[in-house]
């Protein structure tokens, strides 16, 4: 486990032309499908923001912090 891995230990191999061509075609097809979905409006609409959940969570957090501060204050007075 003390052996250090060196860059020169492993020969550098680049992908062959067939792999590059298939990857290019797959990426191009994916891009076209996404563009078609956007144009047709088939993509799901974004979820509406639920600000009331954030407000409730913030109020609960503030209440918990105030309660903790009150308890610590009572504990230090003793």
PyMOL commands that set and color helices and strands:
alter all, ss='L'
color gray80, all
select helices_A, chain A and resi 7-9+17-40+51-77
alter helices_A, ss='H'
color red, helices_A
deselect
rebuild
show_as cartoon
